[in-house]
Amino acid sequence: MPFRLEATYARALPALAQSWRATTPSNPSMVLTNPALATELGIDPAWLGTPEAVAALSGAEAIDGTEPVALLYAGHQFGSYSPRLGDGRALLLGEIVTDDSRRFDLHLKGSGRTPFARGGDGLASLGPMLREYLMGEAMHALGIPTTRSLAVIETGDSVRRETMLPGAILVRVASSHIRVGTFQYAAATGDINLVRALADHAIARHHPRALESDQPYLALFDAVVETQAALIAEWLLVGFIHGVMNTDNMTISGETIDYGPCAFMERVDPLTVFSSIDQGGRYAFGRQPSIGQWNLARLAETLLGLIDDDPEQAASAATEVLGTFGERFSARWHAGMRARLGLTEHRDGDETLNEDLIATLHERGLDLISTMRSLSTHLRGARVDLGGWTERWETRLATEGREPMTVAAEMDLVNPFVVPRNLAVQQALDTAVAGDLTEFHRLMSELADPYTQRDGLDDLALPGPAAPGFRTFCGT
């Protein structure tokens, strides 16, 4: 084995991990590998193509030094609390520690039923696993914190959904899989020592600066509020809709996780929903910040007993930190918008300029990504007419006295030219499941370089045709 796995999470927190073995696939084969990620992890990319890799990464053979575990967590799903969720179709193989001491979970998705399967078959089909691979790599290329995937393995078995589909396993890599829901499960046991052990583990792994505080558990909460405010701001800046922002899908590390019915908004509308299971629009594009804050309130509830022995003092301290979420999110989003508009300094009125642009795009039914990108071409002479907003922006730019061509070049570094457009992604997945990955590989190649403008990419650079009723699915 070209790498060593550790099991610090399972050994430190056995009450939150159930030893389990994957269902042995009948005829596993490697469909897709991620050589760049393998190199970052210190794994020889050539090894991924070997029978040993297929056996180890499909869960068919144990990896020395660890025992696979299904992770336990609870969660609010669309606002309703489920006290026992956990990995119903997934297993944590262990943790890879890189040469520079970074630690990453190696996690299987679609590896068979576990004790937490809740009536599901524990399997995954090829299309959703390829989708998660693609979305994770696209978000990584955009510079947005995210889980990633090392490989996709076809199992050789069929999975029953609406039709019979090829089964697959995703080999996911994350800084950890500690979720708000993990804390909810620990707190629900009534064992404050378990919550403390989980918090200590999260601090050591993700937010070690919290140990410098007189109140380390409050500092942990503060750090998670900050990372989530920053993450959700990044989502909105590129028009990303997670689709299932349940508390079990929010990480303590601040990484995007669980790419189920996610999508990119193609015409600006805060109420945009693509997820087939979000009937009430709870997780609509514009509601993501408020849902993030709601989820963080659930995290705060689990930490109160650690923050202060006095319940009122604990609640007051946590509420004060939680109350900073909106300001932090707003600061991150406005800073991102300023950069995308070529502005380097903060001036009075900038927030209104940013908000009025989004309102204008909404009123005109315009696309966020291609419109933002077109503003740099406006500075190069190809005029973009957004009514009076364009003149206000030009006037504001002039106050900084910078050369327009320099500003345009800097804007192109932060305004993506391509993103995973919904129609293009779906078409690539359909042909991939049918056995032809040519278009899927093309998309992967183009999305790996999202900021460089080039010809022939209208399907990724421009919004697709209006598709009323278009829906995305979680794949379970």
Secondary structure as UniProt FT lines:
FT   STRAND          5..6
FT   HELIX           8..12
FT   HELIX           14..16
FT   STRAND          17..19
FT   STRAND          29..33
FT   HELIX           35..41
FT   HELIX           45..49
FT   HELIX           51..57
FT   TURN            58..59
FT   TURN            64..65
FT   STRAND          69..71
FT   STRAND          75..77
FT   TURN            78..79
FT   STRAND          80..82
FT   STRAND          90..97
FT   TURN            99..100
FT   STRAND          103..109
FT   TURN            115..116
FT   TURN            118..119
FT   HELIX           126..141
FT   TURN            142..143
FT   STRAND          148..160
FT   STRAND          164..174
FT   HELIX           180..188
FT   TURN            189..190
FT   HELIX           192..206
FT   HELIX           208..212
FT   HELIX           216..237
FT   TURN            238..239
FT   STRAND          240..241
FT   HELIX           247..249
FT   STRAND          263..264
FT   TURN            270..271
FT   TURN            276..277
FT   TURN            279..280
FT   TURN            282..283
FT   HELIX           285..287
FT   HELIX           288..307
FT   HELIX           311..322
FT   TURN            323..324
FT   HELIX           325..340
FT   TURN            341..342
FT   TURN            348..349
FT   HELIX           350..364
FT   HELIX           368..379
FT   TURN            380..381
FT   HELIX           388..398
FT   TURN            399..401
FT   HELIX           404..412
FT   TURN            413..414
FT   HELIX           422..433
FT   TURN            434..435
FT   HELIX           438..447
FT   TURN            450..451
FT   HELIX           458..461
FT   TURN            468..469
//
